[in-house]
Amino acid sequence: MQVIETLAEGLKREIKVVIPAKDMEVRMNERLAEVKDKVRINGFRPGKVPVAHLKKVYGKSIMADLVNEIVRDQPPAILSERGEKSATQPEIAMTEDKDEAEKILAAEADFEFTLSYEVIPAIELKSVKGVKVTREVAEIADEEVTEQILKIAESARSYETKKGKAADGDRVTIDYLGKVDGVAFDGGKDEDSQLVLGSNRFIPGFEEQLVGVKAGDEKVITVTFPADYPAKNLAGKEATFDINVKEVAAPGEIEIYDELASKLGLESADRLKEIVRGKIESQYGSVTRQKVKRQILDQLDEMYHFDTPQKLVDAEFASIWRQIQTDLAESGKTFEDEDTTEEKAREEYRKLAERRVRLGLVLSEIGEKAGVEVSEDELQRALYAQLQQFPGQEKEILEFFRNTPGASANLRAPIFEEKVIDHLLTEVDVTDKTVSKEALLADDEDEDKPAAKKAAPKKKAAAKAEATEAAVEGEEAAAPKKKAAPKKKAAEDSAE
C-alpha cells in the first residue's frame, strides 16, 4: 500500500492511498480460501468447489467487502502513523467511473482513494501561574430569605370560591380569546387561565377591567399593547379580548413558617428556611462560577493564538447563526432594528465561533495533559438530566443517544469542560471578593455579545439568577409555574 501526501497547506492535508491490484487479488484469494469449506454450491461437494468458480460467484462481493473495510480501517491507522489528529471525520473520495470500479472489483485495476482533512494544530501549553481571577461572592441576608418565603406563601395560599363580584386580590378563572381588527392572533387564546387581580401579570389595562365581574359573566375588554411589546405584529396595536368568567375566588390567609412548611411537606420552618437559603446560594453560586469561568477563558484567549480548523469553525458558526436567526424570527426584529447589518453580524459571530473553537482545543489539551476524564456515572447523570427536561419523550431521547454516532459527546463535552475549569482553579490565583447581590447579578457582556452585540435580540445574561420561588426538597415545586398571560402569550416563545 502506498501512502502519498499530495497537499500540506496550513492545517489542510490530502493523502492519496494506492493499493496495487495484485495485492487486492491476494487479499481476495485469502478470503475465498476461508469460505471454501463453508459455502454450499449445487453440483459440488463441500470443500471441493474450484477457486475459479468461487471467484466467479463470490469474487465481486468479497472485493466490495474488502474495499469497505479498507476505507473504514485505514484512515485512522494512517493518521495514527503520521501522528496527526483530524479535526473532523476525513473526507474520502474514490472513483465514480463505473468501468473503473468494475475493474477494481475484478482485481484488474489498482484501488485508489483520497483522504482530505484538517489536522488539529499542535498546542504548546503555557503556564497559568500568572492568571488571576476575582471570585465575587454575595452574602445572603436573612431578609432575602424571608422575602422569598413570603413569595412562596403568597403563591401557595389557598383560594375559596365566592359569590359576588371580583375585587383586587381575588383570583379569577377565565377563558379568553384575543383579536386585533376582529381577527384572532396566534397565542392570544387560553382556557381555564387563573389570574390574581392586581398581580400585574397581564398587559396594562387588562386586569383592571375584570374588577367587578362575576362567575358566568361574558365580557369584551379593550386594551392596547405597549409600543415596545416584543411581538412587532402586536406592538402598539389595540386589541379586544372575549372573556368568559368561570370562577371568582377570594384569597385565604397567608400561611407562613410552620404552617407553610407543613403544607409543603416539610417538618419545620427551619427546614424551609434552610432549603430556600440553599436554593439562593446555589443560584448565586452559578453566577459566581460563570463569572470566574469567563475571566479564565478571556485570559486563555489572550494567551493562545493559532490557526483553527475551518470546518470546526464553520460548524460552530452555523450553530450560532441558527440561534441568531431563530431569536430574530421569534422577536419579529431585524438586524436594522438592532443598529447593525447582517454582514457585520456575520463577521462578529464568525469571530465568536473562532474563539470558541480555539478555546475548546486549548481546554481539551489542558484536560488531556492533566488526566481529566468523564466517568460513566457522570454521563448517566447528564443523560438523566436531559430526560427530566423532556417528560414524555424519554424513549425517543434514549433511542437518539443509543443510535446516533457521537451523540454522547454532546453530554461529555460540557462535563469535561467544567472539570478542566475546576482543574485550572487549583492552579490560577483566585481572590475572593464580597459584593452586593446587585453587583453579582449585574449583567456582564457575555461572549455571545461581541462588538456587534446588538446583532440579535437582547437576552438576559445566561448566568443571571433571581432568588428562587420554589422551596422544594428533592424537590417538589412549592410555587407552580404561572400560566402564560395575554401579555406574553402572543409571543410566548419569542422575546424576553
matplotlib code that plots the C-alpha trace (Angstrom):
import matplotlib.pyplot as plt

x = [0.0, 1.3, 0.5, 1.4, 0.9, -0.4, -1.3, 0.1, -1.2, -1.7, -3.9, -5.2, -4.0, -4.7, -3.4, -3.5, -3.7, -2.9, -3.3, -2.0, -4.4, -2.2, -2.4, -6.1, -6.3, -4.1, -6.5, -9.5, -7.9, -7.3, -10.9, -12.0, -9.8, -11.5, -15.0, -14.2, -15.2, -18.2, -20.1, -22.7, -23.0, -25.1, -23.1, -20.1, -19.2, -18.4, -14.8, -14.4, -15.6, -12.8, -11.3, -12.0, -15.7, -15.8, -14.2, -16.8, -19.6, -18.3, -15.4, -17.0, -19.0, -15.8, -13.9, -16.6, -16.3, -12.5, -12.9, -15.3, -13.0, -10.0, -11.9, -13.1, -9.9, -7.1, -7.8, -7.4, -4.3, -2.8, -3.4, -2.0, 1.1, 1.5, 1.0, -2.0, -5.5, -8.2, -10.4, -13.4, -14.1, -11.8, -13.5, -12.9, -13.0, -13.0, -13.5, -17.0, -16.3, -18.4, -16.0, -13.0, -15.0, -15.7, -12.1, -11.2, -13.8, -12.3, -8.8, -7.8, -7.0, -5.3, -7.6, -7.1, -8.8, -8.0, -8.3, -8.9, -8.9, -7.7, -5.3, -5.8, -2.9, -0.2, -0.7, 2.2, 0.6, 1.7, 1.9, -1.3, 0.5, 0.1, -3.7, -5.6, -9.3, -11.7, -14.4, -17.3, -19.4, -22.6, -23.8, -27.4, -29.3, -31.9, -34.3, -33.9, -34.7, -37.8, -38.8, -38.6, -40.6, -43.3, -43.4, -43.8, -46.5, -48.3, -48.1, -49.2, -52.1, -55.5, -58.5, -62.2, -64.9, -67.0, -70.3, -70.5, -68.1, -64.3, -62.1, -58.4, -56.6, -59.3, -58.4, -60.5, -60.6, -61.3, -61.3, -60.1, -59.7, -57.6, -58.3, -56.8, -59.0, -61.5, -59.1, -57.7, -54.0, -51.6, -51.1, -54.0, -56.2, -56.3, -58.7, -59.0, -56.4, -56.1, -55.3, -54.9, -56.3, -53.7, -50.7, -49.9, -49.1, -51.2, -50.7, -51.7, -55.5, -56.4, -56.8, -58.4, -61.4, -62.0, -62.6, -66.4, -67.0, -68.9, -68.9, -70.8, -70.2, -69.1, -67.3, -65.3, -62.4, -60.2, -56.5, -53.5, -50.3, -47.3, -45.3, -42.2, -44.1, -41.7, -44.0, -43.9, -47.2, -48.9, -46.7, -48.8, -51.9, -55.4, -56.8, -60.1, -60.4, -63.5, -63.7, -65.7, -65.6, -65.7, -65.0, -64.2, -62.3, -61.3, -57.8, -57.4, -55.0, -51.3, -49.7, -46.1, -43.3, -44.5, -47.9, -46.4, -43.7, -46.3, -48.3, -45.2, -44.5, -41.5, -41.0, -40.4, -39.9, -36.2, -36.1, -38.0, -35.5, -32.6, -34.0, -34.7, -31.3, -29.7, -31.6, -30.5, -26.9, -27.0, -28.2, -25.7, -23.0, -23.9, -23.5, -20.1, -19.0, -19.8, -18.1, -14.9, -15.0, -15.4, -12.3, -10.3, -11.4, -10.7, -7.2, -6.6, -7.9, -5.2, -2.5, -3.2, -3.1, -3.1, -4.9, -8.1, -9.6, -12.0, -14.5, -14.8, -15.3, -17.9, -19.9, -19.7, -20.7, -23.6, -24.9, -24.6, -26.2, -29.2, -29.8, -29.4, -31.9, -34.3, -34.1, -34.7, -37.7, -39.3, -38.9, -40.0, -36.9, -34.3, -30.6, -31.5, -33.7, -30.7, -28.5, -26.3, -26.3, -26.3, -22.8, -21.4, -23.2, -21.8, -18.3, -18.6, -20.2, -17.6, -15.0, -17.0, -17.0, -13.3, -12.8, -15.0, -13.1, -9.7, -10.6, -12.2, -9.0, -6.9, -9.2, -9.1, -5.3, -5.1, -7.6, -5.7, -2.4, -4.0, -5.7, -9.2, -11.8, -15.5, -16.9, -19.7, -21.7, -21.3, -22.6, -25.6, -26.4, -26.2, -28.5, -31.0, -31.0, -31.8, -34.7, -36.1, -36.2, -38.5, -41.1, -43.0, -40.2, -37.8, -37.9, -37.2, -34.2, -32.7, -33.0, -31.4, -28.3, -28.1, -28.4, -26.7, -22.9, -21.2, -24.4, -22.8, -20.1, -22.7, -23.2, -19.5, -18.2, -19.7, -18.9, -15.3, -15.0, -16.3, -13.8, -11.0, -12.1, -12.1, -8.5, -7.5, -9.0, -6.4, -3.6, -4.6, -4.5, -8.1, -9.1, -12.5, -14.4, -17.6, -20.1, -23.7, -26.4, -27.0, -23.3, -23.2, -26.3, -25.4, -25.4, -22.0, -21.3, -21.0, -19.1, -22.3, -22.3, -19.2, -18.6, -21.8, -23.7, -26.9, -27.0, -29.5, -32.4, -31.0, -31.1, -30.5, -27.1, -27.4, -26.0, -28.2, -30.4, -33.1, -34.0, -36.0, -39.7, -39.6, -38.9, -38.7, -36.9, -35.8, -37.6, -41.3, -42.1, -43.8, -44.8, -46.4, -45.4, -47.7, -49.8, -48.9, -50.8, -52.1, -49.1, -46.8, -48.9, -48.8, -45.1, -44.7, -41.5, -40.2, -38.6, -37.9]
y = [0.0, 3.4, 6.5, 9.7, 13.2, 15.4, 18.5, 20.1, 23.7, 25.2, 22.7, 21.1, 17.7, 15.4, 11.9, 9.6, 5.9, 3.3, -0.5, -2.4, -4.7, -7.7, -7.0, -6.7, -10.0, -11.7, -10.5, -11.7, -15.1, -15.4, -14.7, -17.2, -19.8, -19.0, -19.5, -22.5, -25.1, -23.2, -22.4, -24.8, -24.8, -27.2, -29.8, -29.6, -31.5, -29.3, -28.1, -29.2, -26.1, -24.9, -21.5, -20.2, -20.9, -19.4, -16.3, -16.1, -16.4, -14.5, -12.5, -9.1, -9.2, -10.2, -7.5, -5.0, -6.0, -5.6, -2.1, -1.1, -2.5, -0.7, 2.6, 2.1, 0.9, 2.6, 6.3, 6.1, 3.9, 6.3, 9.3, 7.5, 6.6, 10.2, 11.4, 13.5, 14.1, 15.0, 17.9, 16.3, 13.0, 12.8, 13.1, 10.0, 10.2, 7.3, 6.9, 7.5, 5.9, 2.7, 0.9, 1.7, 0.5, -2.8, -3.3, -2.7, -5.3, -7.7, -7.0, -5.7, -2.1, -0.6, 0.6, 4.3, 6.7, 10.1, 11.4, 15.1, 16.6, 19.3, 18.5, 19.7, 22.0, 21.2, 23.3, 24.1, 24.6, 27.7, 28.2, 29.7, 30.8, 34.4, 34.1, 36.0, 35.9, 37.6, 35.3, 37.5, 36.2, 37.7, 37.2, 36.2, 38.4, 36.9, 39.5, 38.0, 34.5, 35.9, 37.7, 34.5, 32.6, 35.3, 34.9, 31.1, 31.7, 34.0, 31.5, 28.7, 30.4, 28.9, 30.4, 29.8, 30.2, 33.2, 34.6, 38.1, 40.5, 40.1, 42.6, 43.3, 40.3, 37.8, 35.1, 34.7, 31.7, 32.7, 31.7, 34.4, 35.0, 38.0, 39.7, 42.6, 44.2, 41.4, 38.7, 36.2, 36.3, 33.5, 32.9, 35.1, 32.2, 30.3, 28.3, 28.0, 30.7, 31.7, 35.3, 37.1, 40.6, 43.3, 40.9, 43.0, 39.8, 40.9, 43.9, 47.2, 47.8, 44.1, 43.2, 46.4, 45.7, 42.4, 44.0, 43.6, 40.6, 37.5, 33.8, 33.3, 36.8, 37.2, 40.4, 42.0, 44.2, 46.5, 47.1, 48.5, 46.5, 48.5, 50.2, 48.2, 44.9, 42.2, 40.9, 43.6, 42.5, 43.4, 46.3, 49.5, 47.8, 47.9, 44.5, 43.1, 40.1, 38.0, 36.9, 34.1, 34.2, 30.7, 31.3, 34.1, 33.0, 35.0, 34.6, 32.7, 33.7, 33.6, 30.7, 31.2, 29.3, 26.1, 26.2, 26.8, 24.2, 21.6, 22.4, 21.9, 18.5, 19.8, 19.1, 22.7, 26.4, 26.0, 23.3, 25.6, 28.4, 26.0, 24.9, 28.5, 29.7, 26.7, 27.5, 31.1, 30.1, 27.6, 30.2, 32.9, 30.2, 29.6, 33.3, 33.4, 30.3, 31.7, 35.0, 33.2, 30.9, 33.9, 35.5, 32.4, 31.9, 35.6, 35.3, 32.0, 33.6, 36.3, 33.7, 31.4, 32.4, 29.8, 28.8, 27.0, 24.2, 25.9, 23.1, 23.2, 27.0, 26.6, 24.1, 26.3, 29.4, 27.6, 26.6, 30.2, 31.6, 29.3, 30.6, 34.2, 33.6, 31.9, 34.8, 37.4, 35.5, 34.9, 38.6, 39.9, 42.1, 42.6, 43.5, 47.0, 47.2, 46.3, 49.0, 46.7, 44.8, 41.1, 41.4, 43.0, 40.4, 37.5, 39.0, 39.3, 35.9, 34.3, 35.7, 34.3, 30.9, 31.0, 31.9, 29.1, 26.5, 27.8, 27.8, 24.3, 23.0, 24.6, 23.2, 19.8, 19.9, 21.1, 18.4, 15.6, 16.6, 16.8, 13.4, 14.8, 12.1, 11.9, 8.9, 6.7, 7.7, 11.4, 10.7, 8.8, 11.7, 14.1, 11.8, 11.6, 15.5, 15.5, 13.1, 15.3, 18.3, 16.5, 14.5, 12.0, 11.9, 9.7, 6.8, 8.9, 10.6, 7.3, 5.9, 9.1, 8.7, 4.9, 5.2, 8.5, 8.3, 11.0, 12.0, 11.1, 13.6, 16.3, 15.1, 14.6, 17.9, 20.3, 18.0, 17.7, 21.5, 22.1, 19.6, 21.3, 24.7, 23.0, 21.9, 25.4, 26.9, 24.9, 26.5, 30.1, 32.9, 33.3, 36.2, 36.2, 39.4, 40.0, 42.0, 43.1, 41.0, 43.7, 43.7, 40.0, 39.8, 42.8, 41.9, 41.3, 41.5, 37.8, 36.0, 35.8, 39.6, 40.6, 44.0, 43.8, 42.6, 44.2, 41.8, 39.7, 40.4, 41.3, 38.5, 38.4, 37.1, 33.3, 33.1, 35.8, 34.4, 35.7, 34.3, 31.2, 31.0, 27.2, 25.7, 22.0, 19.0, 16.8, 18.8, 19.4, 23.0, 25.0, 27.7, 26.2, 27.8, 30.6, 30.1, 32.3, 35.6, 37.6, 39.9, 37.1, 34.6, 36.1, 35.8, 33.1, 31.7, 34.9, 37.8, 38.4]
z = [0.0, -1.0, 1.1, -0.7, 0.8, -2.0, 0.0, 3.2, 3.3, 6.7, 8.6, 5.4, 4.4, 1.4, 1.3, -1.7, -0.9, -3.6, -3.2, -6.2, -8.0, -7.3, -3.5, -3.7, -5.5, -2.9, -0.2, -2.2, -2.6, 1.1, 1.8, -0.9, 0.8, 4.1, 2.8, 0.6, 3.2, 4.3, 1.1, -0.4, -4.2, -6.1, -8.0, -5.7, -2.6, 0.5, 0.2, -3.4, -5.2, -7.6, -6.6, -10.1, -9.7, -6.2, -7.6, -10.3, -7.8, -4.8, -6.1, -6.5, -3.3, -1.4, -3.1, -2.2, 1.4, 1.3, -0.2, 2.6, 5.3, 3.9, 3.7, 7.2, 8.9, 7.0, 7.6, 11.4, 11.0, 8.5, 10.8, 13.8, 11.9, 10.8, 14.4, 13.4, 14.7, 12.3, 13.3, 11.7, 10.0, 7.0, 3.6, 1.4, -2.4, -4.7, -8.4, -9.6, -13.0, -13.3, -15.6, -13.3, -10.3, -12.1, -12.8, -9.1, -8.1, -10.6, -9.3, -12.7, -11.5, -8.5, -5.7, -5.1, -2.7, -1.3, 2.3, 2.8, 6.3, 8.6, 11.4, 14.9, 15.5, 18.0, 21.1, 23.4, 26.7, 28.7, 32.4, 34.0, 37.1, 36.0, 35.5, 38.2, 38.7, 41.2, 42.6, 43.6, 46.5, 47.7, 51.2, 51.6, 54.1, 56.4, 54.9, 51.5, 52.7, 54.4, 51.3, 49.3, 51.9, 51.7, 47.9, 48.3, 50.9, 48.5, 45.7, 47.9, 49.6, 49.1, 47.4, 48.2, 45.6, 46.4, 45.2, 44.0, 42.3, 41.9, 43.8, 43.8, 45.2, 44.1, 41.7, 38.6, 36.3, 32.7, 29.1, 26.7, 23.0, 21.8, 18.5, 16.5, 14.0, 14.6, 13.8, 16.4, 16.7, 17.5, 21.2, 22.2, 23.4, 26.7, 28.7, 32.5, 32.9, 36.6, 37.3, 40.6, 40.1, 40.9, 40.2, 37.0, 35.1, 32.1, 29.8, 31.3, 31.5, 31.3, 35.0, 35.9, 33.6, 35.4, 38.7, 39.4, 37.2, 38.5, 37.6, 34.4, 33.1, 29.5, 28.7, 25.9, 27.1, 25.0, 25.7, 23.8, 23.6, 24.7, 21.9, 22.9, 23.0, 21.8, 19.1, 16.4, 14.9, 18.1, 19.4, 19.8, 18.5, 20.0, 20.8, 22.2, 24.4, 24.6, 28.3, 29.8, 33.6, 35.1, 38.8, 41.3, 44.4, 47.4, 48.9, 52.2, 54.9, 54.1, 55.9, 56.9, 58.8, 60.4, 58.7, 55.3, 55.9, 56.8, 53.7, 51.6, 53.3, 55.3, 59.0, 60.2, 59.4, 60.0, 57.3, 54.9, 55.6, 55.1, 51.7, 50.5, 51.6, 49.8, 46.6, 46.7, 47.4, 44.5, 42.1, 43.3, 43.1, 39.5, 38.7, 40.6, 38.7, 35.3, 36.0, 37.2, 34.2, 31.9, 33.4, 32.9, 29.3, 28.5, 29.7, 27.9, 24.7, 25.1, 25.7, 22.7, 19.1, 16.4, 13.2, 13.8, 11.7, 9.4, 9.3, 13.1, 12.9, 10.1, 12.2, 15.3, 13.3, 11.7, 15.2, 16.4, 13.3, 13.5, 17.0, 16.0, 13.1, 15.5, 18.0, 15.4, 13.9, 17.2, 18.3, 15.0, 14.8, 12.1, 12.1, 11.2, 14.3, 16.3, 14.7, 12.7, 9.4, 8.6, 7.1, 10.3, 12.4, 10.4, 10.8, 14.6, 15.2, 13.0, 15.4, 18.2, 16.5, 16.1, 19.7, 20.9, 18.7, 19.8, 23.5, 23.1, 21.7, 24.4, 27.2, 25.5, 25.5, 29.1, 30.2, 28.4, 29.9, 33.4, 33.0, 33.2, 32.5, 32.4, 34.2, 33.0, 36.1, 35.2, 31.7, 33.1, 35.3, 32.4, 30.4, 33.2, 33.4, 29.7, 30.2, 33.0, 30.7, 28.2, 30.1, 27.9, 25.4, 27.4, 25.0, 21.9, 23.7, 24.8, 21.3, 19.9, 22.2, 21.5, 17.7, 16.9, 16.5, 18.5, 20.4, 23.8, 23.0, 23.4, 27.0, 27.6, 26.3, 28.9, 31.8, 30.6, 30.2, 33.7, 35.1, 33.2, 34.7, 38.2, 37.5, 36.4, 39.5, 41.5, 39.6, 39.0, 41.5, 42.9, 45.1, 46.8, 47.0, 48.8, 46.7, 46.9, 45.4, 42.8, 41.8, 41.5, 39.4, 37.2, 33.5, 32.1, 28.4, 27.8, 25.0, 22.9, 22.6, 20.8, 19.3, 17.2, 20.3, 19.0, 16.1, 17.9, 20.3, 23.7, 26.2, 30.0, 30.9, 30.9, 34.4, 35.9, 38.5, 40.8, 44.2, 43.9, 44.3, 44.8, 48.2, 47.5, 48.8, 46.1, 45.0, 44.6, 43.4, 46.1, 43.6, 40.5, 37.2, 36.1, 33.0, 30.1, 30.2, 27.2, 28.0, 26.9, 25.1, 21.7, 21.6, 24.3, 22.9, 21.5, 23.3, 26.9]

ax = plt.figure().add_subplot(projection="3d")
ax.plot(x, y, z, "-o")
ax.set_aspect("equal")
plt.show()
